Amino acid sequence: MESLFIGLDIGTSGCRVFIIDNNEQVVACSSATLPQSIIKNGHTTQQAEDWWLCCKQVLTEALHNVDKTKVKALAVDGTSGSVLLTDILGTVHSDAYMYNDSNNSEQAALINKHAPKQSGAHGCSSGLAKCLSLIKEHPKTETLICLNQADWIAGKFINRFNFSDENNTLKMGFDVLERCWPKWQNEVINPNHLPQDVYAPGDVVGTIDSNLARQFSIPNTTKIIAGTTDSIAAFIATGASQTGDAVSSLGSTLAVKLISDSPVFAPEYGVYSHRLGDMWLAGGASNTGGAVLKDFFNQDQLESMSLSIDPNKLTGLDYYPLQKRGERFPINNPELEPRLTPRPENDTEFFQGLLEGIAKIEKQSYDKLAELGAGYPNRIITMGGGSKNNGWRIIREKFCNVTISNANISEAAYGSALLAKRSH
């Protein structure tokens, strides 16, 4: 009997929904944009009610095209570290501080005094630092809870607002090894301000609120599933699922993620591990990437030269392409200078040299994860704009010495839909 599963992705610029069937085929989708973030009192903010209006819009549109009676489960992902204060009934009591808000240095310093080095709560943009900022600005808030973006949206569907998932709570300081809130947090925050129930992504949280079930005309038996962050949902969407599966995201920057049997924590490189079923997902991000290419060439030039490079004849140019001084992974050196010389007269040769430089950094990134204990990839799946460049893929295979393929789908909403289906 056919069943349908819903994945809902909330971001900073918009929201998107995918509905899939038993065969994991997309049967409906919809997307809508959100109002831009606003700087308010030095913080990067959005209004949570805008998220909910956007979610209702895309869900209504997508459900219009399917047999609503066959919906079985729904899961939500959101941007990691976007947080807000609500009461136990879900009423919003603050602006939402977005993932890229970093005006929380005083709070980060307090966390740094008490949190162990490997905690994901470190840094001015961590979820916990933002929670502390919100609590400071709302001092008469003993009964309020700090929730992540995905927590509040999932809570709206179930009409319960005291839960989260192990991926979204990592930057709040949740101990993913012991699977509990650590005792050191009592030194910096009242534990009542944190979600009390933390589920593994894919766990069943409950069933949809009956009023919402009627509103969307879906069964009141629809399960609400613990979700994840947008980046992990996008990873799941690629089909990566086994130890040794890796995903390289070739966007403005280079980000790599690898499924490992063992967790790896190296905060000096920005490397943390999320639980992914019975395995672990370790990753890091370099400052290199497509943005460097666009410093030198426009889109037409990039597309034209991509057809002219010879991936079977490497240039031998030893570049470390960065837009400006400073690297975080696989080399942690804020003083590292870009290496972009000598520049040959032929633009295509220079372009290929840049591609080779980024490929070399990708190899070094996976080498670093292996050195830290995560193992080396058995295969690499690519997502992002750079995945369209087949010549670059061949160059990257030469450097990484593993098979590299492109993701058929890398939409976070699809990954959340897969989470919903696999929980059923």
SVG drawing of the C-alpha trace seen along z (x, -y; Angstrom):
<svg xmlns="http://www.w3.org/2000/svg" viewBox="-10 -48 66 50">
<polyline fill="none" stroke="black" stroke-width="0.4" points="0.0,0.0 1.4,-3.4 2.6,-5.7 3.8,-9.3 6.5,-10.9 7.2,-14.7 10.5,-16.5 10.4,-20.2 13.5,-22.3 13.7,-25.7 16.6,-27.9 17.5,-31.6 16.3,-32.6 13.3,-30.3 11.6,-27.0 11.0,-24.0 9.0,-20.8 9.5,-17.4 7.0,-14.6 8.3,-11.1 6.7,-7.7 7.7,-4.2 10.3,-4.1 11.9,-7.3 10.7,-9.1 9.7,-12.7 5.9,-13.1 5.5,-16.7 7.6,-19.7 7.2,-23.4 9.3,-26.3 8.9,-29.9 11.2,-32.7 11.5,-34.3 11.9,-37.9 15.6,-38.8 17.3,-38.8 17.4,-42.2 20.2,-43.5 18.6,-44.5 20.6,-45.7 23.7,-44.3 22.1,-40.8 21.2,-39.1 17.5,-38.3 14.4,-36.9 10.8,-36.5 9.8,-32.9 6.2,-33.5 7.5,-34.2 9.0,-30.7 5.7,-29.1 3.7,-31.1 6.2,-30.0 6.0,-26.3 2.2,-26.3 2.3,-27.8 4.7,-25.3 3.1,-22.3 -0.4,-23.3 0.9,-23.7 2.7,-20.4 -0.2,-18.5 -2.6,-19.8 -0.9,-17.5 -1.0,-14.2 -3.5,-11.9 -3.3,-13.4 -4.8,-10.3 -1.5,-8.4 0.7,-10.7 2.5,-8.7 5.3,-10.8 6.9,-14.3 10.4,-15.4 11.9,-18.9 15.4,-20.2 16.6,-23.8 19.8,-25.9 22.1,-24.9 22.5,-27.5 19.4,-29.6 17.6,-29.9 14.7,-31.7 12.9,-31.8 9.4,-30.4 7.2,-29.3 6.0,-25.8 3.0,-26.5 5.2,-27.6 4.4,-31.3 7.4,-33.2 9.0,-35.6 12.0,-36.9 13.4,-37.5 15.2,-34.5 19.0,-34.9 20.2,-33.4 23.0,-30.9 25.4,-33.7 24.9,-36.0 28.2,-36.4 27.6,-39.3 27.9,-37.1 31.5,-37.4 30.8,-37.9 28.7,-34.7 31.3,-32.8 33.9,-33.8 31.8,-32.4 31.3,-29.1 35.0,-28.9 35.7,-29.0 33.5,-25.9 33.1,-23.8 35.6,-21.1 37.6,-21.7 35.7,-19.2 32.3,-20.8 30.4,-22.1 29.2,-25.0 32.3,-27.1 32.4,-30.3 30.5,-33.5 28.0,-32.0 27.2,-28.8 23.6,-28.0 24.4,-28.2 26.1,-31.6 23.0,-33.0 20.7,-31.4 22.6,-33.1 22.3,-36.4 18.6,-36.0 18.2,-35.1 20.2,-38.2 17.9,-40.4 14.8,-38.8 15.8,-38.5 12.3,-37.6 12.3,-34.4 12.6,-31.6 9.9,-29.6 11.1,-30.2 12.9,-27.5 15.6,-28.2 14.7,-26.2 16.4,-25.7 14.7,-26.7 13.8,-23.1 12.6,-22.4 10.0,-25.1 8.6,-24.2 8.4,-20.5 6.8,-21.6 4.1,-23.4 3.1,-20.2 2.8,-18.2 1.9,-21.1 4.8,-20.3 7.8,-22.5 10.3,-20.9 12.2,-18.7 15.1,-18.7 17.4,-16.3 21.0,-15.3 22.2,-17.2 20.7,-20.6 21.7,-20.5 25.4,-19.9 26.0,-23.7 24.0,-24.1 26.5,-21.9 24.7,-18.6 27.1,-15.7 26.6,-13.4 28.9,-10.7 27.0,-10.3 23.7,-11.4 22.8,-13.9 23.2,-17.5 26.6,-17.8 27.0,-18.9 29.3,-21.8 26.3,-23.6 24.8,-24.2 27.6,-26.7 26.4,-28.9 22.7,-28.3 19.7,-27.1 18.9,-23.7 15.2,-24.5 16.0,-26.8 17.1,-23.9 14.9,-21.3 14.4,-18.5 13.9,-15.7 16.6,-15.2 15.9,-12.5 18.1,-10.8 17.3,-12.0 14.7,-9.7 13.1,-8.8 9.3,-9.2 8.4,-12.2 4.7,-11.7 1.7,-12.2 0.5,-15.4 -1.8,-17.8 -5.4,-16.9 -6.3,-20.5 -3.3,-20.7 -4.2,-17.4 -7.7,-18.8 -6.1,-22.0 -3.9,-20.1 -6.4,-17.3 -3.9,-14.6 -4.4,-11.7 -4.3,-12.4 -2.1,-9.3 0.8,-11.1 4.0,-10.7 6.2,-13.7 9.9,-12.6 12.9,-14.1 14.8,-16.0 18.3,-17.3 20.3,-20.3 20.0,-21.5 23.6,-20.4 23.1,-16.9 19.8,-16.6 21.5,-17.6 24.2,-14.9 21.5,-12.3 19.8,-13.4 22.9,-12.5 22.5,-8.8 25.7,-8.6 24.9,-6.0 27.8,-3.7 31.1,-3.9 33.6,-5.5 31.0,-7.4 32.0,-11.1 30.4,-14.2 32.3,-17.2 30.3,-20.4 31.9,-22.6 30.2,-25.9 31.7,-29.3 33.8,-27.3 34.9,-23.7 33.2,-21.6 33.8,-17.8 31.9,-15.3 32.7,-11.6 30.8,-8.7 33.0,-7.1 32.7,-4.3 34.4,-6.5 33.6,-10.1 36.3,-12.8 36.5,-16.1 39.1,-18.6 37.7,-22.1 41.0,-23.7 40.0,-22.6 36.3,-23.2 35.8,-19.4 33.0,-17.9 31.1,-14.6 27.3,-14.1 25.6,-10.9 24.2,-9.4 22.3,-6.2 24.9,-3.8 27.7,-5.7 29.3,-9.2 29.5,-12.1 32.7,-14.1 33.5,-17.1 35.4,-20.3 35.4,-23.3 38.2,-25.1 38.2,-28.8 39.1,-27.7 36.3,-27.1 34.4,-28.6 34.5,-32.2 38.2,-32.3 37.5,-31.3 35.0,-34.1 37.6,-36.6 39.4,-36.0 36.7,-35.0 33.1,-35.6 30.5,-32.8 30.8,-32.7 34.6,-32.4 34.4,-29.7 31.9,-27.7 34.0,-28.1 37.3,-27.3 35.9,-24.2 35.4,-22.7 39.0,-23.5 41.0,-22.1 42.9,-18.8 42.3,-16.9 44.6,-14.1 47.6,-16.6 48.1,-18.4 49.7,-21.8 51.9,-21.1 51.2,-24.7 51.4,-24.6 48.6,-26.9 46.8,-27.3 43.7,-29.3 42.3,-31.6 40.5,-34.9 42.5,-36.4 44.9,-35.5 43.7,-32.8 42.8,-29.1 40.9,-26.9 40.9,-23.4 42.8,-21.3 45.5,-23.7 44.6,-25.8 46.6,-29.0 44.9,-32.4 48.1,-33.9 48.3,-31.5 48.7,-33.6 47.0,-32.6 49.5,-31.1 48.4,-32.1 51.7,-32.6 53.3,-32.2 50.4,-33.0 50.9,-31.7 49.9,-33.9 47.3,-31.4 44.1,-31.9 42.9,-28.3 46.1,-27.0 45.8,-29.4 42.2,-28.3 43.1,-24.6 45.9,-25.3 43.3,-26.8 41.1,-23.7 44.1,-21.5 44.9,-23.6 41.4,-23.2 41.5,-19.4 44.8,-19.2 43.2,-20.9 40.2,-18.4 42.7,-15.5 44.5,-17.2 41.1,-17.6 40.3,-13.9 43.9,-13.1 43.4,-15.3 40.1,-13.5 41.9,-10.2 44.8,-11.5 42.3,-12.5 40.8,-9.0 37.8,-9.1 39.3,-7.0 39.7,-7.8 36.8,-7.8 35.8,-4.7 33.9,-7.0 33.1,-10.7 29.8,-12.2 29.8,-15.8 27.2,-18.5 27.2,-22.2 28.0,-24.3 31.4,-22.7 29.8,-19.3 28.8,-20.3 32.5,-20.5 33.4,-17.0 37.0,-17.9 37.4,-19.0 35.9,-15.7 38.6,-13.8 41.3,-16.0 39.9,-15.4 39.8,-11.7 43.5,-11.8 44.4,-13.6 42.0,-11.8 42.5,-8.4 38.8,-7.3 35.8,-7.2 33.9,-10.5 30.3,-10.9 27.7,-13.6 24.7,-13.6 21.4,-13.1 19.7,-15.1 21.2,-17.2 18.2,-19.1 17.9,-19.2 14.1,-18.7 14.6,-15.4 17.0,-14.2 14.4,-15.0 11.8,-13.1 14.1,-10.1 14.4,-10.5 10.7,-10.4 10.4,-7.3 13.1,-5.4 11.5,-5.9 8.2,-4.3"/>
</svg>
